[in-house]
Structure formats: structure tokens, C-alpha cells
Amino acid sequence: MDTNGSLNGNVPEGPLAEKWDNHRFNMKLVNPANRRRYKVIVVGAGLAGGGAAATLGELGYNVDCFCYQDSPRRAHSIAAQGGINAAKNYQNDGDSTYRLFYDTIKGGDFRSRESNVYRLAQVSANIIDQCVAMGVPFAREYGGQLANRSFGGAQVSRTFYARGQTGQQLLLGVYSALSRQIAAGTVKMHSRTEMLEIVLVDGQAKGVITRNLVTGEIEKHAADVVIMATGGYGPVFYLSTNAMGNNVTASIRAYMKGAYFANPCYTQIHPTCIPVSGDHQSKLTLMSESLRNDGRIWVSMKEGDPRGPGEIPENERDYYLERMYPSFGNLAPRDIASRAAKRACDEGRGVGDTGLGVYLDFTDAIERLGLGLVQQRYGNLFDMYEKITGENAYQVPMRIYPAIHYTMGGLWVDYNLMSNIPGLFVLGESNFSDHGANRLGASALMQGLADGYFVAPYTVGNYLASQTPGDYSADSSEFTQAADDVEDRVKRVLSIDGKRTVTSFHRELGMICWDYCGMARTDQSLKKALDLIPALKEEFWENVSVPGGGDELNPELEKALRVADFLEFAELMCYDALVREESCGGHFREEYQTEEGEALRDDEHFSHVSAWEAPGNGGRPILHKENLEFEEVEFSVRSYK
Amino acid sequence: MDLTLRVWRQKDGQSTGRFESYQVSGIIPDMSFLEMLDVTNERLIMEGKDPIAFDHDCREGICGMCSLVINGRAHGGFDGTTTCQLHMRKFNDGDTITIEPWRASAFPVIRDLVVDRTSFDRIIQAGGFISANTGGAPDGNAVPIPKPDADAAMDAAACIGCGACAASCPNGSAMLFVAAKVSHLAHLPQGMPERGQRVLDMVARMDEEGFGNCTNHAECEAMCPKDISISHIAKMNREFIRATVRGD
């Protein structure tokens, strides 16, 4: 392990509030008439990727956009339910850019880069304006004004929403802008196409190798710049709230080519998911945490209480969040609420058949607000719950349990959202930049759109201004080599002809990660995971069975290539968790906790970003640190009591 | 539960398809329909047979990727439910379940149960947007929008673009899909400047893609997993007539 000097995040000089404005002025511009001569590759078509592709298309660049789904309208941004934050202060309740910035830094447990977070808070207001202009049907008050709610640990109402489908409506806004550019010919869309390799020429990102998922064709795409917005790595845990196809392949391929992977151990466990029901389970479903605005979380005070929820009298119930965190109560941030649920279940007070669940009860809300208003606010979520569990949550309390939901770690990027590989930009969940060790509710949509609409279009232009357009060729030896490598990988995985299915490996990997690198981690558990994962990886390459061929639509092959990359990645995640000997945000090491069981940070030794470089030949990844310097805020212990 | 599955198998767009039957046992009522197919596929792979290809992604009823005509009904025909949200407790032990891909000439089969729905994307590209470049938008509260209008726009905008409407229409019509987008934008002041051209272009594109016309069967509404009302088709027809009369 090498500990070099601090990585340079290229943060502009000047006071925090003026950095972005100054930087925008200092960045180079590309003459409008020259823009069409630059080719831009965007991998991923969610809020960040789709937003960047559409915006760069509007500016006149020549964009190629890729997604593995059959349409860019299906990216997993669509599944975000609760809302999007913006420092509009429409409610006159004391919100401001600075407050959103401060809340995000604090919520991230002081492990994010101050300048990036401030910029995020600054552009948040523009996002709402832009979305309204594009016809996103946000919820409105009777007077016609935009409605807000308080969400996920915020004490101001700054969350904008569209019923329980905010992510869908924002993504459809992006999709409509993207569709307009596709029709205009500035963006060429490649759906059902998966990026399997990145191509560097003289150390610069100059293109990607993709596989056409319908024909199996391996294609070479060259460009002046590559933007990846390929989402998080939650499905390394197999069961998560992510979509089945979400994967870490693009990021891990870039990592293997020299991009640094930052803070992979920061994984977010969402407290309000529907509990696991059996071994057949393929994914977990999130219930928006907006439910915590009105629902009350409780378990019985007794261990192993066999009584049903209706039989437990009020004075024998433990509303543990309200008890432990009186000022935030049921709205305590995600990591805190999740660990509290785990603690209750570890004490034997969990509910449901598996004992891995807690109640989320709306009885009081229905009494206070009336059934009609509860239905209006949460009707679609109650319907969803009933479809999955067969239970009516208006009558019996919901059962919820934490599940992997979002990953704060990702490829390391500087202030411009460019990785350490020149010409490779990384946006949205796939970068590490804004959420530190824990993301606040309704901030993922904000970051995706901020990166895609309002940051990358400037910073990518600044990079392109220093490049000669068209200085690449898909016929060069670098592209041929990369395409051959991909062909070999496909052939190799198809030729193993073993005895286990891809899914069985994925499930086993997920169990290892969840048991040993999940909600709580120890030195011992992580070392155990680091023993088990390489063995599983070895077995995968000897014993996986992938039916069918490479030149056809072959979902098993797609999964196999993704699981192979998850196996590479899992080791890195566990290693990062092992080395970070402190607890912060979503990374909870049992050895480092306060007497009350709260996360205990070690600011003296760990106030840095851990950016990992792939080792050349086996061995351990190489650590590069970016020291986090806080000019504006002072370290404090997150307290939500 | 023990079930008999009759599944449409088709190697690719050029090959002829056929039904094949599979016996599956030990299905648990808490499984989702797609988890039942996962289990079936795991067993087929272990028997050295070709797994069944089907589209799916989010598995929580919002991405619109999953499809399947189940026992003759799109998404199984349960109220407000996509295939991924359908659970096996809705079926009985010993049932025979027939599973087909979307059937519409504008949705050609790619493999087994997977179809090509890019025709929907091309309809949106013809005009299903508001031409507002990034940057320079006025304050979000600059133009108040009455709550009933915002709600009506949201009702229409809830469409997930799965294609169940076209798959269940006897005419293979995509009117509900197109109407949902037209109606969403026609309910908002931001949608007004392009109101006429939008509906004309989208309807023209829909016809070019080979979708049929609406003859008010209302199967689309009955099968729509998002309960989009056919009143939006009436709204689209009004918009279309208005644009035609005005000569937009």
C-alpha cells in the first residue's frame, strides 16, 4: 500500500460561494461553429447521462449515447420515488443555498468535497426551473404554486415531488429532451448496447468497445471525449433496490485501465424496504421514505414477542426512533434509521416470520389526517405494498427492513467531474463526489441532473477546447486490441461449460457482501470476505455455465459478464472497508462506535478520500489519498437527538 | 404450486415461433411472476436447455421494460399491475399458464418473449417534448398552474411506455400511449406553443410505424398497468381536430 501525497481535486481558488462563477468564467469555450466537429460519447441515459447527452446535443456537439435497456426512458433513475431537493426557500422556512450545502456536508458525515457540494446546492434551484419549463408535472398547491415537503432528515421543506414517481417524471423530462436531440440529429442513440471496455490512446480516453445485445456484435466507437454515467454498484449485494441490469462493469473496466475508484465502502442501506420473503427473491422493493413523514416506526418492547401488532398495547411498544432521537424522530437520516432497525432485530425484537422487520404504522396518521389524505399522499405506495405482500397496510402496519439502495462511492473525479484519466468524465451515481459517506434523501436526483444539465456541459467544453477535434481513429491498434480483449472475454466465459448458473454465483457473492460488508462491518468479517471472494471468483471462471452463443440475444451471457466484474469489484469494496478504520455514514465498523452505538469518526486519520488504483499484476490495490479540507464548515458530530 | 407453462419460443425475428410446454413444480405463492420464470430458467439451464428470454429491469412496476401476454391478457390483466408486480398467489396449483410476447405488427419479436418497441421512441421523437433548451428557464413559480391541471397532466404522464395498450388492442393501436403524452403536455401552459404541431406530428408518426386506429374497444384502458384513462384519447382527438381546423 502506497500513500502518496494528496490527490489534486483541481478546486478553483477563491471564496467558496464564488468558486463556480469564477471557474465558469475562466473555463475555455468552444466556438459554436466548431462544436459539431467534436464527437462525445455518453454511456448511460439516466438523469446524468441523458441530461448531459441532450444538453451537449443542444449546444451543437455530435453525441453518441449508449444504454443497455431497450429505450433511454427506462434508466433506473426512473425508480426514485420521493423527490428532488432544491434550495428555493419557497416555503420561507429558512432554507438557503448555504443550508442545503451544510446539510449535505453534515449528512455525508464530513467525507465529501466542500466545493463540489456547494456547487450542487447552487445549481439545485436551476434544476427545478428547467424541469418545470420542460413540462415535468410537479405537485402543486391549489394556488398553482409548486408544493414542497420535508424529506429524509431535513428540517426545512425543500423537496419537490411528483406523487410517488418523481424519478420517473424527471427521467421522462430528460428523455423528452434527448428525444428532441435524436430527432434533430445531434444525438445518435444506441439502445440495447452495453459498454464492455474503455479505450485509451496515449493516456487519454478516446472511445469505448460495446456489445450490441441483440446481434452480439462487438463494436468500436471513437470520440474526442468519453462521459460515463453508469450508475452505482448496489447489485454487488445481489439483493438491492436497484434494477436487475444495473452493474459496475463500465466503472470496473475504467478502473482496470487506470481510473481511480474512490470510497467503494460507502454504501447506503435504505431503512424502508419490504423485507425479504424467501430464497427465490430477485430484488428488494423500496417504499419511499416519505412514508416516514407520517408513519411511526416501532417494535415490541419484549424480545420474541409472539403477539400480532394489534395485540400489543401502546405502552408495550417501543417507538425507538422517537425515543432515541426526539428532535428528528422517525425522520432520522437513513444510515441511523437503518442501524436502529438492525439493532432492534438483533435484540430479538424484529417482526414478521423471519424476525427481520420492524413496523411502520399509519394508525395515528389516519386518525390525525383522515384516511382520504393518507390515501392521497401515499396511496400508490400502499397499493404497491399490497401487491407484493398481499397485506392491506391501512389495516395492519407495514413491515419494513433496510436494504442496499445507493452507493456513494464511485470513480474518483476532480472538481470538473473528470477522472484521473484525461478525457474520461464521470457523472451521477457512478462518481464519488457529492454525498460523502452518506446521501440524504432526495439528493440523488438533484446530483444526477446537476451533473448532467449544469456542470458537465461547461467542464466537458473546457476540456474539448484543448483538444484537436477528430484526433482519433477506431481503426488504431488501441481499439483493435481492446475489441479483441472483449471478444476473448466473451468466448472464455461461454467456453467454461460448468455446473453452476450465473445467478447462483451472484447470489453467493451477494450473501458474502451482505453478511460481512453490510450494515455493520468488523476487521474479522472483512478479512473473511476477502478470503471468500477470490475463491468464489476462481470457481466462477472454472464452473459457471452460460448457455447459448455470443452472436445472439443472450441474457445469461450479459449477466455472466456483469457478475464477473462484480467479483472483481467486491474485493476492492471489502478492502476499502477494511482499511478505513473508523465509522462514518454508511460505513459502520463495529470496533469504532460511541457508547450509545453511534458511528465514531476519526477525523485525524481518515478525513480523506480513498482513491484506489488497480494493481498492475495481482496484489493489493494502491491507495491514493485526497485530503479533505474544510474551509467553511467545522467538523462536528452528527447528532439527531 | 405445480404449474404447466405454455411459452412462446422463437429463436429470432426471422424464425418461426411455436409454443412449448414446461412443467414447473415447487413454486411459492410469494414469488413474483418473473421470479417464477427465473426459477424455470435456472432449471432449464441445468438441464442443458435454452432459457426463456424475456425483458425486465426495475421489477417494481415503473421502468416499463417487462411485458408478457399472460393467459391472453397483457401483464396478466390484473388491476394496475405490471408483470413484475404480479405474484403467484394470483394463480392456483395445477394451473396451465400461457405466456406470449406482445402481439402488434409495430412490435416485432426479437427473441422468445422479447419484442422491439423502438417505434414508441420514434413517436416521442416526432414531437413528444417541449422545446426548451437547458438554461434560461424562468423561475418555477413564475407561471402558476392550477392544481387540477397539474394533476390531470400527471395522470397522463404516469404512462410507463410498456406497450400493453397496443398489445391488447384488436387493431394494434397505440392511441393510448400517444394520447397520454399529447394530453400531458396539452394540460400545461408550457406545452401550448407547440400544441398543434405536436399532435399532428405524433399521430402521423404513429401511423407510419404501422399502429392501427382506435375503434373504442377500451381494451387498452382495461389492460393499462398505470390505469391511464381513454378520456386522454378523446382529449387527443380534440387536439387533433383543433390543429387540423386551425391549419397548424
Interface residues (C-beta under 8 A of the other chain):
Chain A: G51 A54 T55 E58 Q69 D70 S71 P72 R73 R74 H76 I78 A79 K88 Y90 N126 I128 D129 Q130 C131 V132 A133 M134 G135 P137 F138 A139 R140 E141 Y142 G143 G144 Q145 L146 A162 R163 Q165 G167 Q168 Q169 L172 Y175 S176 A177 S179 R180 I182 A183 M189 S191 V214 T241 A243 M244 G245 S277 G278 H280 Q281 S282 K283 T285 L286 D383 M384 K387 I388 G390 Y453 F454 P457 T501 T503 S504 S545 P547 G548 E552 L553 P555 E556
Chain B: K11 D12 I28 D30 M31 S32 L34 E35 D38 V39 E42 I45 M46 G48 K49 D50 P51 A53 D55 H56 D57 C58 R59 E60 G61 I62 C63 G64 M65 G80 T81 Q85 L86 H87 R89 I110 R111 V114 D116 R117 T118 F120 D121 I124 Q125 A126 G128 F129 I130 S131 A132 N133 T134 G135 A137 P138 D139 G140 N141 P144 I145 P146 K147 A150 D151 A153 M154 A157 A158 I160 G161 H184 L185 H187 L188 Q190 G191
